Amino acid sequence: MNTDPEFYDKSILEWQTYEDYLDKYVQPEDLFYLEDPDNARQIVELGYKGKDFMNREEFEVARRAALEGPLKRKKSLDAVCSSGKDLSKSPFLYALAQREELVRNGKLSTIIFIRDVIDRKGHEVSGYIDYGHRLKAEDFEEYFSRSKKLLPKPSDLSYYNWKTQTLSYNNSSTFQVIADNEMGLLFKHKRDRKTINVDPKGVSPGDNSHRVVLRTDEYTQVVIYDHVTRRKN
């Protein structure tokens, strides 16, 4: 089921809760062996029954979209936070502003790699951010007005704390994370199934994808990966 803001599917309203939704994937044999419905749901949520289902956050986003309807959803998408702001002195924010409207309306999917120092002791974090996911989840007015700095979080596509050596991976509504393979870290676009290779030594990030290494003093390192979805007519 597509949870992209450009789409809304009222069939999601068939389930009142996320637990009701998980029950769709629970098989009779699961209940027979596991005995407890809660245990069966946990097996589904952990991904042991496959990956083609929504996590709890994606379910809530999809259900909200269906309840709000297309007009309210479109109004929300049309609110471009970077509009009218002078970002000429910030290469990073200027690059985000160039992409904001395209990402909001689903014409472009963008992954942002950031590595930066987070305190005076020189501790660093790095990670890959699904720009579209963050736009839906946060008020980017704070970032574009420079009152808040965009940094990777443990809930992003990937996150690494260089001091604590904490590493995490998370799928988003747009990308599936493929880790621990021969080609390194990959991100598969859920709509067109194309794969983005973020290996800096790679010749190309993949079909319909483009890599931009951003030169800026705002961060230790920034790389932007843009992916254009080719839709079938």
N, C-alpha and C positions, 0 to 999 in steps of 0.2 A: 504494500500500500504506500502511495507516494505522500510524504509529509512536506514536500516542497511548498513554500508559500504561494507559488503560482497556481497550485492545485488545491482543491478541497473535495473530500469524498465523504458524503453524508452517511455512507454505510458504516463508518466508524462509530456512529451513534448507536449502532446495534448493541455495543458493549458499554455498560454504565461505568465499569471500573477496569483497571489494567488486569486485575485477576480474572475477570470475565473474559478478557481478550486472550490471556494465556491459556484458558481452558480450551480454546479452539484448537490448540496444538497438543493437548494432552490426549493420548490414546488409551483405550480400555486396558491394554496390556500394561501401560504405565501405572495405572491405578491398582492393577492386580499385584504387580511386583513391589511397588512403593507404598501401597496401602493408603497413604495420606495424600489428599489432593494438594496440600501446600507443598509437600516434597516434590510432587510431579510438576507443579508450576515452577519451582526453583530450578529443576532440571531444564525446563524450557528456557527460562530467563538467562541461565548460564551459557546458553548456546549449544548445548549438547544435542538439541533436536534440529539444528540447522541455523543459518544466519539470516534467512529471508523473513524476518519479522521485526517489529519495532521494539525498541527498549522502552522503559517507562517514560522517559522524557519525550521521546518521539511520539508516543501514544498521546500524551497530554497536549503536545503541540498540534497534532492532527485533529484531535477532538475539539480543541479550542477553535481551530480554523473552520471546522464544520458548523459549530454552534454560532460563530460570529457571522458567517456568510461571506459571499464574495465582495460585496460592496465595502464592508468594514475592513476586510482584509486588504483590498486594493488601496484604500485610504491610508492604511498603515504602511504599505509598501511605498507609497508615493512620498512619504516623509523622508526626504533626503537630508540627512543631518549636516553634510558638508556644504550644502548650498549657500552661496553668498559669503563664504569665509575665505579670507586671504591666507592661503597656506603656502605661499611662495617661499617662505623661509624654512619650511619643513619638507624635505624631499619625501620622507616616509608618509606623512599625512596627505601630501599632495598626490602621491601614488594611490593611496586608499580612496581619496576623493574621486579620482579619475574612474575608479572601478565601482564605486558604491551603488549607483543607480542600476548598472548592468547586473551586478550581483543580486541586488534586491529583486529585480524582475525576472531572475532566473536565466538570463541570456549568457551569463558568465559565472563560472565557479572558480574561486581563488583560494589557494592555500598560501599562507604566509609563514615562512620560517624566520624565527627571531632568536638571537642569542644576545644576552645582555647581562650586565652587572646589576645586582638588585640591592646591594648595601655597601657601606663604606669599607667593609673588610674585603671587598672584591669578589664576593660569592656570585656565581653565575647560574642562570637557568637558560634553557633553550627548549624549543618545541615547534611543532607544526600546528598552525591554527586554521580552522575552516572559517574563513572570513564571513561567509553567508550565515553560518551557524551563530557566530558571535553577534552579527547584526540583528538577528532575530531575538537573541537572548539578552542583549544589553542595550543601554542608551548610549549611542556613539556620539551624542552631543558632548559628553564629557571628554572624549578623546579628541574630537576635532576642535574643541575649545581649549585644549591643552591642560585641563584641570586634572586629567588622569592619563597615565601612560599605558599603552597597550603592551601586555606581557603575556607569555604563555602561562596556562593554568594546568593543574593535574587533570582537568576535565576536557582538555583539548585533544586533538587527534593524537599528538604525542607530547610528552613533557619529560624533561630531564633536569634534575637539580644536581649540579656538579659537586656540591659540598656533601650532601647526604647520599648521593648516587641513587636517588629515587627516580624510577623510570615507570611511566604509565602510557598505555595506549587506549584510545576510545574511538569507536565508530561514531560518525555523525549522521544526520539525516541525508547528507549528500555523498559522503565518502565512507568506504570500508577500508580499514587498516589491514594491510598484509605485511606482517613482520616475520623475522627469522626465516628468511628464504635466501637462496643463492644470490639473488639480485639486490639484496638489502631491503630497505624499507620502501614499500609501495603503497599507493592509495588508489583504490578502484572506485570510479564514479558509478553511483548506483543507478543512474538513469541510462547512460549509454554503454556501461560496462567497460569503458576504456580505462587503462591503467596509467597512472602518473608515476614516473620513476624520478625520485628526488636525489639520486646519486649525483654529486657535483662533478664526478669524472665521466658521467654518461654523455654520449653525443647529443641525445635529445631526451626530454622528459616524457615523450610519447606522442601518439596521434592527437592532433588538435590541441596540443599543449605547448606552452611557451614559458621559458624560464628567464626571469629578470633579476640580476644581481644588483641590488640598490646600494649606491655609494652615499652614505650618510653618517654624520657624527652623532646622530641620535641614539644609535645602537651599536653594539660590537659587530653584529652581522645581521643582514636582512636579505632574504631571497624570496621572491614572489613567483608563484607558479599559477599561471592562468590557463583555464581549460574551457574551451568553447564546445558546448554540446551540439552535435549535429542531429537534428530531428528528422524523422521520416515524414514525408508529406502524405 
